[in-house]
């Protein structure tokens, strides 16, 4: 087997066939990874919760740091972001394979930044609203990789990382409860 493409296909095809489903209603996922923007390298973590089979809401924390010159002095800027988001997932609408998830949405939140050489700017807050578009591929029952691009008033760039599904047993329980509520109970005395 000298053909590297053939080797990759032999490895990837079973993974794709065994790939798992994106999150469903009442399920959640934890996301984390790295990002890029003109304002430095980003580290982020967040959570998404499905309130509908195609809609998630969530929150995110991120930290950015970068260097710039201000008045001929080296200055380091640190930015902490706390935000909430809502996303619409197109996977059901487009009938995508179960392991894939495409979405767009809005994020709104607060950012707090500091400059090392400008004491009066310590912890100045700012408000942010931006849109995002992204995709995710689950390569097993719990884990997936995600890529997202952002554009907005105070933040643009992208991020990439991992997603881990949580609360996955809630969907099975809710499906069983919904099915049981639709069936008429039988009265043992009358048999009806």
C-alpha positions as a Markdown table, in Angstrom:
| # | Residue | x | y | z |
|---|---|---|---|---|
| 1 | Unk | 0.0 | 0.0 | 0.0 |
| 2 | Unk | 2.1 | 2.8 | -1.3 |
| 3 | Unk | -0.8 | 5.1 | -2.2 |
| 4 | Unk | -1.3 | 7.5 | 0.7 |
| 5 | Unk | -4.8 | 8.5 | -0.6 |
| 6 | Unk | -5.9 | 4.9 | -0.4 |
| 7 | Unk | -4.6 | 4.6 | 3.1 |
| 8 | Unk | -6.5 | 7.7 | 4.2 |
| 9 | Unk | -9.7 | 6.5 | 2.6 |
| 10 | Unk | -9.4 | 3.1 | 4.3 |
| 11 | Unk | -9.1 | 4.9 | 7.6 |
| 12 | Unk | -11.7 | 7.6 | 7.1 |
| 13 | Unk | -14.6 | 5.6 | 5.5 |
| 14 | Unk | -15.2 | 3.4 | 8.5 |
| 15 | Unk | -15.0 | 6.5 | 10.8 |
| 16 | Unk | -17.6 | 8.3 | 8.6 |
| 17 | Unk | -19.9 | 5.3 | 8.5 |
| 18 | Unk | -19.7 | 4.9 | 12.3 |
| 19 | Unk | -20.0 | 8.7 | 12.9 |
| 20 | Unk | -22.6 | 9.7 | 15.4 |
| 21 | Unk | -25.5 | 12.2 | 15.4 |
| 22 | Unk | -25.3 | 15.9 | 16.2 |
| 23 | Unk | -27.1 | 17.0 | 19.4 |
| 24 | Unk | -30.9 | 16.8 | 19.5 |
| 25 | Unk | -33.5 | 18.6 | 21.5 |
| 26 | Unk | -32.7 | 18.8 | 25.3 |
| 27 | Unk | -29.1 | 17.8 | 24.7 |
| 28 | Unk | -26.0 | 19.9 | 25.1 |
| 29 | Unk | -22.4 | 20.1 | 24.2 |
| 30 | Unk | -19.3 | 21.7 | 25.7 |
| 31 | Unk | -17.0 | 23.5 | 23.2 |
| 32 | Unk | -13.4 | 24.6 | 23.5 |
| 33 | Unk | -10.5 | 25.6 | 21.5 |
| 34 | Unk | -8.5 | 28.4 | 19.9 |
| 35 | Unk | -9.3 | 31.4 | 17.7 |
| 36 | Unk | -7.7 | 34.0 | 15.6 |
| 37 | Unk | -8.5 | 37.7 | 15.0 |
| 38 | Unk | -6.7 | 41.0 | 14.3 |
| 39 | Unk | -6.9 | 41.4 | 18.1 |
| 40 | Unk | -4.7 | 38.4 | 18.9 |
| 41 | Unk | -4.8 | 34.8 | 19.7 |
| 42 | Unk | -8.0 | 33.5 | 21.4 |
| 43 | Unk | -8.7 | 30.7 | 23.9 |
| 44 | Unk | -12.4 | 29.9 | 24.4 |
| 45 | Unk | -14.8 | 27.6 | 26.1 |
| 46 | Unk | -18.6 | 27.5 | 26.0 |
| 47 | Unk | -21.7 | 25.4 | 26.2 |
| 48 | Unk | -24.7 | 25.0 | 23.8 |
| 49 | Unk | -28.1 | 23.6 | 24.7 |
| 50 | Unk | -30.7 | 22.5 | 22.2 |
| 51 | Unk | -34.1 | 24.1 | 22.9 |
| 52 | Unk | -35.5 | 22.8 | 19.6 |
| 53 | Unk | -34.2 | 20.2 | 17.1 |
| 54 | Unk | -32.8 | 23.1 | 15.0 |
| 55 | Unk | -32.1 | 25.8 | 17.6 |
| 56 | Unk | -29.4 | 26.1 | 20.3 |
| 57 | Unk | -28.7 | 28.7 | 22.9 |
| 58 | Unk | -25.5 | 29.0 | 24.9 |
| 59 | Unk | -22.8 | 30.9 | 26.5 |
| 60 | Unk | -19.1 | 31.4 | 26.1 |
| 61 | Unk | -16.0 | 32.7 | 27.8 |
| 62 | Unk | -12.9 | 33.8 | 25.8 |
| 63 | Unk | -9.6 | 35.4 | 26.5 |
| 64 | Unk | -7.4 | 37.2 | 24.0 |
| 65 | Unk | -4.0 | 38.8 | 24.3 |
| 66 | Unk | -1.9 | 40.8 | 21.8 |
| 67 | Unk | 0.9 | 43.3 | 21.5 |
| 68 | Unk | 0.8 | 46.8 | 20.0 |
| 69 | Unk | 2.7 | 50.1 | 20.2 |
| 70 | Unk | 1.0 | 53.0 | 21.8 |
| 71 | Unk | 2.8 | 56.4 | 21.9 |
| 72 | Unk | 6.1 | 54.6 | 21.0 |
| 73 | Unk | 5.7 | 52.2 | 24.0 |
| 74 | Unk | 5.2 | 48.5 | 23.9 |
| 75 | Unk | 1.7 | 47.7 | 25.1 |
| 76 | Unk | 0.1 | 44.4 | 25.9 |
| 77 | Unk | -3.7 | 44.2 | 25.6 |
| 78 | Unk | -5.7 | 41.5 | 27.3 |
| 79 | Unk | -9.4 | 41.0 | 26.6 |
| 80 | Unk | -11.9 | 38.8 | 28.5 |
| 81 | Unk | -15.2 | 38.2 | 26.8 |
| 82 | Unk | -18.4 | 36.8 | 28.4 |
| 83 | Unk | -21.3 | 36.3 | 25.9 |
| 84 | Unk | -24.5 | 34.5 | 25.1 |
| 85 | Unk | -25.4 | 33.0 | 21.7 |
| 86 | Unk | -28.3 | 31.6 | 19.7 |
| 87 | Unk | -27.8 | 29.4 | 16.6 |
| 88 | Unk | -30.0 | 27.9 | 13.9 |
| 89 | Unk | -28.8 | 24.5 | 12.7 |
| 90 | Unk | -29.4 | 23.7 | 9.0 |
| 91 | Unk | -28.6 | 20.0 | 9.2 |
| 92 | Unk | -32.2 | 18.8 | 9.2 |
| 93 | Unk | -33.3 | 21.3 | 6.6 |
| 94 | Unk | -30.5 | 20.3 | 4.2 |
| 95 | Unk | -30.8 | 16.6 | 5.1 |
| 96 | Unk | -27.1 | 16.4 | 5.9 |
| 97 | Unk | -25.5 | 13.1 | 7.1 |
| 98 | Unk | -26.0 | 12.5 | 10.8 |
| 99 | Unk | -22.5 | 13.4 | 11.8 |
| 100 | Unk | -22.5 | 16.9 | 10.3 |
| 101 | Unk | -23.9 | 20.1 | 11.7 |
| 102 | Unk | -24.0 | 23.5 | 9.9 |
| 103 | Unk | -25.2 | 26.6 | 11.7 |
| 104 | Unk | -25.5 | 30.4 | 11.7 |
| 105 | Unk | -26.3 | 32.7 | 14.6 |
| 106 | Unk | -25.8 | 35.8 | 16.7 |
| 107 | Unk | -23.7 | 36.4 | 19.8 |
| 108 | Unk | -24.0 | 39.3 | 22.2 |
| 109 | Unk | -21.9 | 40.0 | 25.3 |
| 110 | Unk | -19.5 | 42.1 | 27.3 |
| 111 | Unk | -15.8 | 42.5 | 26.8 |
| 112 | Unk | -13.4 | 43.8 | 29.4 |
| 113 | Unk | -9.9 | 44.9 | 28.4 |
| 114 | Unk | -6.7 | 46.2 | 29.9 |
| 115 | Unk | -3.6 | 47.9 | 28.6 |
| 116 | Unk | -0.3 | 47.4 | 30.5 |
| 117 | Unk | 1.0 | 50.9 | 29.9 |
| 118 | Unk | -2.2 | 52.9 | 30.1 |
| 119 | Unk | -3.4 | 52.7 | 33.8 |
| 120 | Unk | -6.6 | 54.7 | 33.2 |
| 121 | Unk | -7.9 | 52.0 | 30.8 |
| 122 | Unk | -7.9 | 49.1 | 33.2 |
| 123 | Unk | -10.9 | 46.9 | 32.9 |
| 124 | Unk | -12.9 | 49.1 | 30.6 |
| 125 | Unk | -16.0 | 47.3 | 29.5 |
| 126 | Unk | -17.5 | 47.1 | 26.0 |
| 127 | Unk | -20.5 | 45.6 | 24.4 |
| 128 | Unk | -20.3 | 43.3 | 21.4 |
| 129 | Unk | -22.8 | 42.0 | 18.8 |
| 130 | Unk | -21.5 | 39.6 | 16.1 |
| 131 | Unk | -22.7 | 36.9 | 13.8 |
| 132 | Unk | -21.2 | 33.5 | 13.3 |
| 133 | Unk | -21.4 | 30.7 | 10.8 |
| 134 | Unk | -19.8 | 27.3 | 11.5 |
| 135 | Unk | -19.8 | 23.6 | 11.1 |
| 136 | Unk | -19.1 | 20.6 | 13.2 |
| 137 | Unk | -18.3 | 16.9 | 12.5 |
| 138 | Unk | -18.8 | 14.3 | 15.2 |
| 139 | Unk | -16.3 | 11.5 | 14.7 |
| 140 | Unk | -17.7 | 9.3 | 17.5 |
| 141 | Unk | -20.6 | 9.2 | 20.0 |
| 142 | Unk | -19.4 | 12.1 | 22.2 |
| 143 | Unk | -16.6 | 14.0 | 20.4 |
| 144 | Unk | -16.6 | 16.3 | 17.4 |
| 145 | Unk | -14.4 | 19.0 | 15.7 |
| 146 | Unk | -15.8 | 22.5 | 15.0 |
| 147 | Unk | -14.8 | 25.4 | 12.9 |
| 148 | Unk | -16.5 | 28.8 | 13.1 |
| 149 | Unk | -16.1 | 32.2 | 11.4 |
| 150 | Unk | -17.3 | 35.5 | 13.1 |
| 151 | Unk | -18.0 | 39.0 | 11.9 |
| 152 | Unk | -19.2 | 41.9 | 14.0 |
| 153 | Unk | -18.7 | 45.3 | 15.5 |
| 154 | Unk | -15.9 | 44.4 | 18.0 |
| 155 | Unk | -14.9 | 40.9 | 17.0 |
| 156 | Unk | -14.2 | 39.1 | 13.8 |
| 157 | Unk | -12.0 | 36.2 | 12.9 |
| 158 | Unk | -12.6 | 32.6 | 13.6 |
| 159 | Unk | -12.1 | 29.7 | 15.9 |
| 160 | Unk | -11.5 | 26.0 | 15.8 |
| 161 | Unk | -11.7 | 23.3 | 18.5 |
| 162 | Unk | -13.5 | 20.3 | 19.9 |
| 163 | Unk | -17.1 | 19.7 | 21.0 |
| 164 | Unk | -18.1 | 17.2 | 23.6 |
| 165 | Unk | -21.8 | 16.1 | 23.9 |
| 166 | Unk | -23.4 | 16.2 | 27.3 |
| 167 | Unk | -26.9 | 15.4 | 28.6 |
| 168 | Unk | -27.4 | 12.9 | 25.7 |
| 169 | Unk | -29.6 | 10.6 | 27.7 |
| 170 | Unk | -32.3 | 13.3 | 28.2 |
| 171 | Unk | -33.5 | 12.9 | 24.6 |
| 172 | Unk | -34.1 | 9.2 | 25.0 |
| 173 | Unk | -36.0 | 9.8 | 28.2 |
| 174 | Unk | -38.1 | 12.6 | 26.7 |
| 175 | Unk | -38.9 | 10.4 | 23.6 |
| 176 | Unk | -40.1 | 7.6 | 25.9 |
| 177 | Unk | -42.2 | 10.0 | 28.0 |
| 178 | Unk | -43.7 | 11.6 | 24.9 |
| 179 | Unk | -44.6 | 8.1 | 23.5 |
| 180 | Unk | -46.1 | 7.0 | 26.8 |
| 181 | Unk | -48.2 | 10.1 | 27.1 |
| 182 | Unk | -49.8 | 9.5 | 23.7 |
| 183 | Unk | -50.9 | 5.9 | 24.6 |
| 184 | Unk | -54.2 | 5.5 | 26.5 |
| 185 | Unk | -53.7 | 3.8 | 29.8 |
| 186 | Unk | -55.7 | 0.5 | 30.3 |
| 187 | Unk | -58.0 | 0.2 | 33.3 |
| 188 | Unk | -57.5 | -3.2 | 34.8 |
| 189 | Unk | -61.0 | -3.4 | 36.3 |
| 190 | Unk | -62.9 | -2.7 | 33.1 |
| 191 | Unk | -60.3 | -3.8 | 30.6 |
| 192 | Unk | -60.7 | -0.7 | 28.5 |
